[in-house]
Amino acid sequence: MKLAVFGSPIRHSLSPDIHTAFAEQFGLAVQYTRIEATAEQFETRFAAFEKAGGIGANITLPLKEYAFTYADSRSSIASQTGAVNTLVKQGQDWFGTNTDGVGLVADLQSLETDLAGARVLLLGAGGAARGVIPALTNAGVQYLHVANRTEQRANQLVQHARKHATSSTIEFAFSRIEDIPNMGFQVIVNATSSGLQGQRLPIPSAVFANTPFCYDMVYGAQPTLFLQAALASHCQVADGLGMLVGQAAESFRLWTGKTPETGSVLTRLRNQHKLWSRT
């Protein structure tokens, strides 16, 4: 089974390690490779991958929007998010979907974070935030506040989310990050790139007063500045490695029909790559 992950830069992607570990659970022969591709190179390099027998692919930055247009058909979640991170060969066509939100919700649930009826603060209004809103709303979130550096983008994302929401009972709100009101949030998800850039977000300290569960999509050898601020306020925290493994597990299921166990894979990745853990 020939699989790959496309993106740029791609050399540090953990996806080959993850899917090799998944395949081992079922005794499957899987060849999973990294393929460097810019937006200009994507179509040509993906066509070569398909010609070589490729039947499934993960798509990462900066190609998720290009993969959306490349797909012959798309899931409803992909249509809502405008981005595809998983392509599945179906006959002669490619089916595109987005498993990021599934991965986030699965990880939050594994961490015993209850989303049903929750008040959630989502930091960021870019592609990462847009990609997880459908899964959050489907999980039963009661109140979703989107905060961004620029209020206009937060407003645009909220309008989009409200238009596509599957439930009319969800309450949406938006603001600039520095203007976030203290709404008694139970969960905060950082979908900005601040953790990659070593930037501290101007989050009002009162937002942490309710000790919400704080989740950063970024992972690394040390906790991000956002997680450090949350820990200083005695909040429970987690990084985004579990989301990465969770979205990969959903992709693997779509390609193979088999659902892998993720806990042991998470532990292996943290140990092998010396990644920070909350425990």
C-alpha positions in Angstrom: 0.0 0.0 0.0 1.6 3.2 -1.2 0.9 6.3 0.9 2.5 9.7 1.3 2.4 13.1 3.0 2.8 16.2 0.8 3.9 19.7 2.0 6.7 22.2 2.3 8.7 22.0 4.4 8.1 18.3 5.0 11.4 16.7 6.2 10.4 16.9 9.9 7.0 15.4 9.4 6.2 12.6 12.0 3.5 11.1 9.7 5.7 8.3 8.4 6.5 7.2 11.9 2.8 7.3 12.9 1.5 5.4 9.9 4.2 2.8 10.1 3.3 2.2 13.7 -0.4 1.9 12.8 0.4 -0.6 10.0 2.4 -2.7 12.4 -0.7 -3.2 14.6 -2.5 -5.0 11.7 0.5 -6.6 10.0 0.0 -4.4 6.9 2.7 -3.7 4.3 2.6 0.1 4.0 5.1 2.3 2.2 4.6 5.9 3.5 6.9 8.6 2.3 7.4 12.3 2.6 7.1 14.3 -0.7 8.3 17.9 -0.7 5.9 20.0 -2.8 5.2 23.7 -3.1 1.9 24.9 -4.4 3.4 25.2 -7.9 4.8 21.6 -7.7 1.8 19.9 -6.1 -0.2 18.8 -9.1 2.8 17.5 -11.0 4.2 15.6 -8.0 0.9 14.2 -6.9 0.2 12.9 -10.4 3.6 11.2 -10.3 2.7 9.6 -7.0 -0.6 8.4 -8.4 1.1 6.9 -11.4 3.5 5.0 -9.1 0.6 3.4 -7.4 -0.3 5.8 -4.7 -3.8 5.2 -3.1 -3.9 7.7 -0.2 -2.2 10.9 0.9 -2.0 13.3 3.8 -1.8 17.0 2.9 -0.2 19.6 5.1 0.9 23.2 4.8 0.7 25.1 2.5 -1.3 22.7 0.3 -4.7 22.0 2.0 -6.6 24.5 -0.1 -4.9 23.2 -3.3 -5.9 19.6 -2.4 -9.4 20.8 -1.9 -9.6 21.9 -5.6 -7.7 18.8 -6.7 -10.2 16.4 -5.2 -12.9 15.0 -7.5 -15.4 14.8 -4.6 -15.3 16.0 -1.0 -16.9 15.3 2.3 -19.3 17.8 3.9 -16.7 18.8 6.5 -14.1 19.5 3.7 -16.7 21.7 2.0 -17.3 23.6 5.2 -13.6 24.1 6.0 -12.5 24.7 2.4 -9.5 22.5 3.0 -8.5 18.9 2.5 -5.8 17.1 4.6 -6.6 13.5 3.4 -7.0 12.2 -0.1 -8.4 8.7 -0.8 -8.3 6.9 -4.1 -11.8 5.7 -5.1 -11.7 4.0 -8.5 -10.2 6.6 -10.8 -11.2 9.5 -8.6 -9.8 11.2 -5.5 -12.1 11.8 -2.5 -11.0 14.6 -0.2 -11.8 15.2 3.4 -10.5 17.0 6.5 -9.7 14.9 9.6 -8.1 17.7 11.7 -11.3 18.3 13.7 -11.9 14.6 14.3 -8.3 14.4 15.6 -8.8 17.3 18.0 -12.1 16.2 19.4 -10.8 12.6 19.8 -7.8 13.8 21.7 -9.8 16.1 24.0 -12.2 13.3 24.7 -9.3 10.9 25.5 -8.1 13.6 28.0 -11.5 13.5 29.6 -12.5 16.9 28.5 -16.3 17.1 28.1 -17.3 19.3 25.1 -21.1 18.7 25.3 -22.6 21.9 26.6 -19.1 23.5 27.0 -18.1 27.1 26.6 -15.1 27.1 24.3 -12.6 29.8 23.4 -10.9 29.3 20.0 -7.8 31.4 19.5 -7.0 32.2 15.8 -9.1 32.6 12.7 -6.9 31.0 10.1 -7.1 27.6 8.4 -6.3 25.7 11.5 -9.2 27.2 13.4 -11.6 26.9 10.4 -10.6 23.2 10.1 -11.8 22.2 13.6 -15.0 24.3 14.1 -17.3 21.7 12.4 -16.1 18.9 14.7 -16.4 21.2 17.8 -20.0 22.1 16.9 -20.8 18.5 16.2 -19.5 17.5 19.6 -22.2 19.6 21.2 -20.3 22.8 22.2 -22.9 25.3 23.5 -20.9 28.6 23.2 -17.9 29.2 20.8 -16.0 32.4 21.0 -13.4 33.1 18.2 -10.6 35.5 19.1 -8.0 36.7 16.7 -5.4 39.4 16.3 -7.7 41.2 13.9 -11.3 41.4 14.8 -12.5 41.4 11.1 -11.1 37.9 10.4 -12.7 36.6 13.6 -16.0 38.0 12.6 -15.7 36.5 9.1 -15.0 33.0 10.6 -17.9 33.3 13.0 -20.3 34.3 10.2 -19.0 31.3 8.2 -19.4 28.9 11.2 -22.9 30.2 11.9 -23.9 29.6 8.3 -22.8 26.0 8.4 -23.6 25.1 12.0 -25.7 21.9 12.3 -27.4 23.1 15.4 -29.2 26.5 15.8 -28.7 26.4 19.6 -25.0 27.1 19.4 -24.1 30.7 20.4 -21.2 32.3 18.6 -19.1 35.4 19.5 -15.9 37.0 18.4 -13.3 39.6 19.5 -9.7 40.6 19.3 -7.5 38.5 21.5 -6.8 41.4 23.9 -10.5 42.0 24.3 -11.6 38.5 25.2 -14.3 38.8 27.9 -14.3 36.4 30.9 -17.2 34.1 29.9 -16.3 31.3 32.2 -14.7 29.2 29.4 -14.2 25.5 30.2 -11.9 24.9 27.2 -9.4 27.1 25.3 -7.9 25.9 22.1 -5.0 27.8 20.6 -5.1 27.4 16.8 -2.6 30.2 16.1 1.0 29.7 15.1 2.3 31.6 18.1 3.8 28.5 19.6 5.9 27.9 16.5 7.1 31.6 16.5 7.8 31.8 20.2 5.2 34.6 20.6 3.1 35.4 23.7 -0.5 36.1 22.9 -2.1 39.1 24.7 -4.7 37.1 26.5 -6.3 38.9 29.4 -5.3 37.0 32.6 -8.9 36.9 33.8 -9.6 34.4 31.0 -7.7 31.8 33.0 -9.5 32.5 36.2 -12.0 29.7 35.7 -9.0 27.3 35.2 -10.2 26.1 31.8 -8.6 23.1 30.1 -6.0 24.7 27.7 -5.0 23.0 24.5 -2.3 24.1 22.0 -2.2 22.6 18.5 1.5 23.1 18.5 3.8 20.5 20.1 7.6 20.4 20.7 10.3 19.7 23.2 9.0 22.4 25.6 5.5 23.7 26.3 4.5 26.8 24.3 4.3 30.2 25.9 0.5 29.8 25.9 0.7 26.6 27.8 3.2 28.1 30.2 0.8 30.9 30.9 -2.0 28.4 31.5 0.1 26.2 33.8 1.0 29.3 35.8 -2.7 29.8 36.3 -3.1 26.2 37.5 -4.9 25.0 34.4 -4.8 21.5 33.0 -3.0 21.6 29.6 -2.1 19.5 26.6 -0.2 20.0 23.4 -1.3 19.1 19.9 0.6 15.8 19.4 -2.5 13.8 20.2 -4.4 15.8 17.6 -1.8 14.9 15.0 -2.0 11.2 15.9 -5.8 11.4 16.1 -6.2 12.9 12.6 -3.8 10.4 11.3 -5.8 7.5 12.8 -8.9 8.7 11.0 -7.0 9.0 7.7 -5.6 5.4 8.2 -9.2 4.2 8.8 -10.4 5.8 5.6 -7.5 4.1 3.6 -7.6 0.7 5.2 -11.0 0.3 6.9 -9.1 -0.4 10.2 -9.1 1.8 13.3 -5.7 1.9 15.0 -4.9 2.2 18.7 -3.3 5.6 19.3 -2.1 5.7 23.0 1.0 3.5 22.4 1.9 5.5 19.3 1.7 8.7 21.2 4.0 7.4 23.9 6.5 6.1 21.3 6.6 9.4 19.5 7.2 11.4 22.7 10.0 9.1 23.8 11.7 8.7 20.4 11.6 12.5 19.6 12.0 13.8 23.1 8.8 15.7 23.0 7.3 17.5 26.0 4.5 15.7 27.9 2.1 17.2 30.5 2.7 14.1 32.7 
